[in-house]
Amino acid sequence: MSLIPLIAERLRKLRLRHGLTQEEAAETIGVSMRFYQTLESGTKKQLWLETVEKLARPYGLEAWQLLAPKLPEDTELSHTVAESSVHYRSRKGPYRKGR
């Protein structure tokens, strides 16, 4: 059984929960935008445990919590993402800042 689809779903859920774009999530985690997109889309073929730990850490989670049957509700970003007024002004939809 592959855990890639579960990780992809969890990353998207965490990103949206914290109001981040994919670019901001990638920056927060410390990976490239392209790598993050392959993770969130579920097209990545395999992941190392170290990578799963790196994905969980910015949300205050351990790797096992990211993979657990139920994602914890009380996640917090370990640091804030620098805001761009141009970026947030153009954001539309239910995930825009200041909602």
Secondary structure, 3 states (H helix, E strand, C coil): CCCHHHHHHHHHHHHHHCCCCHHHHHHHHCCCHHHHHHHHHCCCCCCCHHHHHHHHHHHCCCHHHHHCCCCCCCCCCCCCCCCCHHHHHHCCCCCCCCC
